């Protein structure tokens, strides 16, 4: 049985992972809304991937998101868009 000192660390780690997933989901939805509003030629998975590739590269370059947040967004991109 794990001792009590291990439980808070595990909970904190799980919370941090959940926060990254929520942040990635929020960013993904914001990017999707932008594409839906601005893309005149129709929305495709290929265009979504191209947009997300560009924006995540800019996030890393400008440091507007942490590496962990960018990685979480890229994981979500692979899951949702392919």
C-alpha positions as CSV (number, residue, x, y, z in Angstrom):
1,X,0.0,0.0,0.0
2,X,1.5,3.4,-1.0
3,X,2.2,5.7,1.9
4,X,0.5,9.1,2.2
5,X,3.4,11.1,1.0
6,X,3.2,9.5,-2.5
7,X,-0.5,10.3,-3.0
8,X,-0.2,14.1,-3.3
9,X,2.7,13.9,-5.8
10,X,0.7,11.5,-7.9
11,X,-2.4,13.7,-7.7
12,X,-0.4,16.8,-8.6
13,X,1.1,15.0,-11.6
14,X,-2.3,13.8,-12.8
15,X,-3.6,17.3,-12.4
16,X,-0.7,18.8,-14.4
17,X,-1.3,16.3,-17.2
18,X,-5.0,17.1,-17.2
19,X,-4.3,20.8,-17.3
20,X,-2.1,20.3,-20.4
21,X,-4.9,18.3,-22.1
22,X,-7.4,21.0,-21.3
23,X,-5.1,23.8,-22.6
24,X,-4.5,21.8,-25.8
25,X,-8.2,21.3,-26.3
26,X,-9.0,24.9,-25.8
27,X,-6.2,26.0,-28.2
28,X,-7.4,23.4,-30.8
29,X,-10.9,24.6,-30.6
30,X,-9.8,28.2,-31.0
31,X,-7.7,27.3,-34.1
32,X,-10.6,25.3,-35.5
33,X,-13.0,28.3,-35.1
34,X,-10.5,30.5,-36.9
35,X,-10.2,28.1,-39.8
36,X,-13.9,27.7,-40.1
37,X,-14.4,31.4,-40.2
38,X,-11.5,32.3,-42.5
39,X,-11.2,29.3,-44.9
40,X,-13.0,30.2,-48.1
41,X,-12.1,27.0,-50.0
42,X,-13.7,24.6,-47.5
43,X,-12.5,22.9,-44.4
44,X,-10.4,19.8,-44.8
45,X,-8.2,17.7,-42.5
46,X,-5.2,18.6,-44.7
47,X,-5.8,22.3,-44.2
48,X,-6.4,21.9,-40.5
49,X,-3.1,20.0,-40.2
50,X,-1.2,22.6,-42.2
51,X,-2.7,25.4,-40.0
52,X,-1.9,23.6,-36.8
53,X,1.7,22.8,-38.0
54,X,2.2,26.5,-38.7
55,X,0.7,27.8,-35.5
56,X,2.5,25.3,-33.2
57,X,5.8,26.2,-34.9
58,X,5.0,29.9,-34.2
59,X,4.1,29.1,-30.6
60,X,7.4,27.5,-30.1
61,X,9.3,30.2,-31.9
62,X,7.6,33.0,-29.9
63,X,7.5,31.0,-26.7
64,X,3.8,31.9,-26.4
65,X,3.2,28.4,-25.2
66,X,5.4,26.0,-23.2
67,X,7.0,23.0,-24.9
68,X,4.7,20.8,-22.9
69,X,1.6,22.7,-24.1
70,X,2.8,22.5,-27.7
71,X,3.4,18.7,-27.4
72,X,-0.1,18.3,-25.9
73,X,-1.6,20.2,-28.8
74,X,0.3,18.1,-31.3
75,X,-0.8,14.9,-29.6
76,X,-4.4,16.1,-29.8
77,X,-3.9,17.1,-33.5
78,X,-2.7,13.5,-34.3
79,X,-5.7,12.0,-32.4
80,X,-8.4,14.3,-33.9
81,X,-7.1,15.3,-37.3
82,X,-4.8,12.4,-38.1
